[in-house]
Amino acid sequence: MKSIDNPHSFLQVQRVGQSDNLGTVVARQVESEITSGRISVGEKLPTENALCDLFGVSRTVIREAITQLKSLGLVETKRGVGTAVIRSMSSESVFAYNVDPTAIKDILDILEIRMSVEGAACALAAERRTEEDLAEIEHHFTEFDLALERGELARKQDYNLHLAICQATHNPFFKQFFEQFNKNVIPRAKLINTDLDQVASEEYLARVRAEHEAIVVNIRNQDTNAAQKAMNQHLSHAHSLYKRYKNSNSFD
């Protein structure tokens, strides 16, 4: 298995500045290095220390980035060996393979609005939620899991979970904001089932489920900063995914 001894010599990455999503910033740059072929399948990534030096971030940030790359199916880590590239294309890149460009534009437009609002709503929900609010949020999270077990895309359950978070702010305008989009606020609500690759869909939904869990846990713990960060990461990831579809050759 090959490894990169001197990552400074040819990797086209940039040191990152202060951001709420440093792990995501690093993960995206490393993902680009992999998908471009500058880091090949079978090669090991630089060590944690080398990556910390390369990006100017802490070990915690690098570990978060590696976790994200693992969830995309791009790398795997073996004890005593390191982290190696196992695939040159994200498993999510084939989640939707025949999507109407108009639908993608609508999805991106709605996500832009959600990204500016829902992080704040999640922080307020963590701060203000009652036990009844928490029970409602956890109920919809469980319903999401049950839908996945049935092999469904869990569009309705996803919507209900986010709506319950808005309700937990006890600010009626957050709820009104979310309700105006109805189910179309959930990106995959605009995709038809025949557009979707089954295996990639399952991997995509598993990631959505993990992101939802992080949001719910932080609301339960009333950790406002972590709740806001978890929601922002969730929506930012969705936006990045659909933006890649928009920029792909299939939309030329």
C-alpha positions in Angstrom: 0.0 0.0 0.0 1.5 3.3 -1.1 1.7 6.3 1.2 2.4 10.0 0.8 5.7 10.8 2.5 5.7 14.5 1.7 2.2 15.8 1.2 3.5 19.4 0.7 5.1 18.4 -2.5 2.0 18.0 -4.7 -1.3 18.1 -2.9 -3.3 21.2 -3.9 -4.8 22.2 -0.6 -4.9 25.4 1.4 -4.5 26.0 5.1 -7.9 26.8 6.6 -9.0 29.8 8.6 -11.3 30.1 11.6 -14.7 28.4 10.8 -17.5 26.6 12.6 -17.0 23.7 10.2 -13.2 23.2 10.1 -13.6 19.4 9.8 -15.9 19.8 6.8 -13.5 22.3 5.1 -10.6 19.9 5.5 -12.7 16.9 4.4 -13.8 18.7 1.2 -10.2 19.5 0.3 -9.0 16.0 0.8 -12.1 14.6 -1.1 -11.1 16.9 -4.0 -7.6 15.5 -3.9 -9.0 11.9 -4.0 -11.6 12.5 -6.8 -9.1 14.4 -8.9 -6.7 11.4 -8.7 -3.9 13.3 -7.0 -4.3 10.8 -4.2 -4.9 7.4 -5.8 -6.9 4.4 -4.7 -4.6 2.3 -2.5 -2.5 5.2 -1.3 -2.4 6.1 2.4 -3.3 9.6 3.5 -0.6 11.6 5.3 -0.3 11.0 9.0 -2.4 13.0 11.4 0.6 15.1 12.3 1.4 15.8 8.7 -2.3 16.8 8.0 -2.3 19.0 11.1 0.7 20.8 9.7 -0.6 21.0 6.2 -3.9 22.5 7.1 -2.9 24.4 10.2 -5.6 22.7 12.4 -5.8 20.4 15.4 -5.9 16.6 15.6 -9.6 16.9 16.6 -10.3 18.6 13.3 -8.4 16.1 11.3 -10.1 13.2 13.0 -13.5 14.8 12.3 -12.5 15.2 8.6 -11.4 11.6 8.4 -14.7 10.5 9.9 -16.6 12.4 7.2 -14.4 10.9 4.4 -15.2 7.4 5.9 -18.9 8.1 5.8 -18.5 9.0 2.1 -16.9 5.6 1.5 -13.7 7.1 0.3 -11.2 5.9 2.9 -10.8 3.3 5.6 -8.6 3.2 8.7 -6.8 0.2 10.0 -5.0 0.1 13.3 -1.3 0.2 12.9 -1.5 0.8 9.2 -3.2 4.2 8.8 -5.9 5.6 6.6 -6.0 4.6 3.0 -8.1 5.5 0.0 -10.4 2.7 -1.1 -12.6 4.5 -3.7 -12.1 7.4 -6.0 -15.7 8.5 -6.1 -18.0 9.2 -3.2 -20.8 6.7 -2.7 -23.2 9.6 -2.7 -22.1 10.8 -6.1 -24.5 8.2 -7.6 -27.3 8.8 -5.1 -29.3 10.5 -7.9 -28.2 9.8 -11.5 -30.9 11.3 -13.6 -32.2 14.4 -11.9 -34.0 17.3 -13.5 -31.7 20.4 -13.4 -34.8 22.5 -12.5 -35.4 20.4 -9.4 -31.8 20.7 -8.3 -32.0 24.5 -8.6 -35.1 24.6 -6.5 -33.4 22.3 -3.9 -30.3 24.6 -3.7 -32.5 27.7 -3.4 -34.5 26.3 -0.5 -31.4 25.0 1.2 -29.8 28.4 1.0 -32.7 29.9 2.9 -32.8 27.0 5.4 -29.0 27.4 6.1 -29.6 31.0 7.1 -32.4 30.2 9.5 -32.4 26.7 10.9 -29.1 26.8 12.7 -30.5 29.6 14.9 -33.7 27.7 15.3 -31.9 24.6 16.5 -29.9 26.6 19.1 -33.1 28.2 20.4 -34.8 24.7 20.5 -31.9 23.4 22.6 -32.2 26.4 25.0 -36.0 26.5 25.3 -37.3 23.0 24.7 -39.6 21.5 27.3 -39.7 17.8 28.1 -42.8 17.6 25.9 -40.9 19.2 23.0 -38.1 16.8 23.4 -40.5 13.8 23.4 -42.0 15.1 20.2 -38.6 15.5 18.5 -37.5 12.1 19.7 -40.7 10.5 18.5 -40.1 11.8 14.9 -36.5 10.7 15.0 -37.8 7.2 15.9 -40.3 7.4 13.1 -37.5 8.3 10.7 -35.7 5.1 11.7 -38.8 3.0 11.3 -39.3 4.4 7.8 -35.7 3.5 6.9 -36.2 0.0 8.2 -39.2 -0.3 5.8 -37.0 0.7 2.9 -38.6 4.2 2.5 -37.0 7.5 1.8 -38.5 8.9 5.0 -39.4 12.2 3.4 -42.4 12.9 5.6 -40.6 11.8 8.8 -37.7 14.1 7.9 -40.0 17.0 7.5 -41.8 16.3 10.8 -38.5 16.1 12.7 -37.4 19.5 11.5 -40.8 21.0 12.1 -40.8 19.7 15.7 -37.4 21.5 16.2 -38.9 24.7 14.9 -41.8 24.3 17.2 -39.5 23.8 20.2 -38.2 27.3 19.7 -41.5 28.6 21.0 -41.3 31.3 18.4 -44.2 30.8 16.0 -42.4 32.5 13.1 -39.9 29.7 12.8 -42.7 27.2 12.5 -44.5 29.4 9.9 -41.2 29.7 8.0 -40.8 26.0 7.8 -44.4 25.2 7.0 -44.6 27.5 4.0 -42.5 25.0 2.0 -44.4 21.9 3.1 -42.7 18.7 2.2 -40.7 20.4 -0.6 -38.3 21.7 2.1 -36.8 18.2 2.2 -34.4 18.0 -0.8 -35.2 14.4 -1.9 -38.9 15.3 -1.9 -38.3 16.7 -5.4 -36.6 13.5 -6.6 -38.6 10.6 -8.0 -37.7 7.1 -6.9 -36.5 6.1 -10.4 -33.9 8.8 -10.2 -32.2 7.1 -7.3 -29.5 4.4 -7.0 -30.7 2.1 -4.2 -27.3 1.2 -2.6 -26.1 4.8 -2.7 -29.5 6.0 -1.4 -29.1 3.7 1.6 -25.7 5.1 2.3 -26.9 8.7 1.9 -29.8 8.1 4.3 -27.5 6.5 6.8 -25.5 9.7 6.9 -28.7 11.8 7.2 -29.7 9.6 10.1 -26.4 10.1 11.9 -26.6 13.9 11.4 -30.2 13.9 12.8 -29.0 11.9 15.8 -26.3 14.5 16.5 -28.9 17.3 16.3 -31.3 15.4 18.6 -28.6 14.5 21.2 -27.5 18.2 21.4 -31.0 19.4 21.8 -31.5 16.8 24.5 -28.4 18.0 26.3 -29.4 21.6 25.8 -26.1 22.4 24.3 -27.0 25.4 22.1 -23.6 25.8 20.4 -23.3 22.1 19.5 -26.9 22.0 18.4 -26.5 24.9 16.0 -23.2 23.5 14.7 -24.8 20.1 14.1 -27.7 21.6 12.1 -25.4 23.8 10.1 -23.3 20.9 9.2 -26.3 18.8 8.2 -27.7 21.5 5.9 -24.2 22.4 4.5 -23.6 18.8 3.6 -26.9 18.6 1.7 -26.1 21.8 -0.1 -22.7 20.6 -1.1 -24.0 17.3 -2.3 -26.7 18.9 -4.6 -24.3 21.6 -5.8 -22.0 18.8 -7.0 -24.9 17.3 -9.0 -25.6 20.8 -10.5 -22.0 21.2 -11.5 -21.6 17.6 -12.9 -21.5 16.9 -16.6 -25.0 15.6 -16.6 -26.2 19.2 -16.3 -24.1 20.6 -19.1 
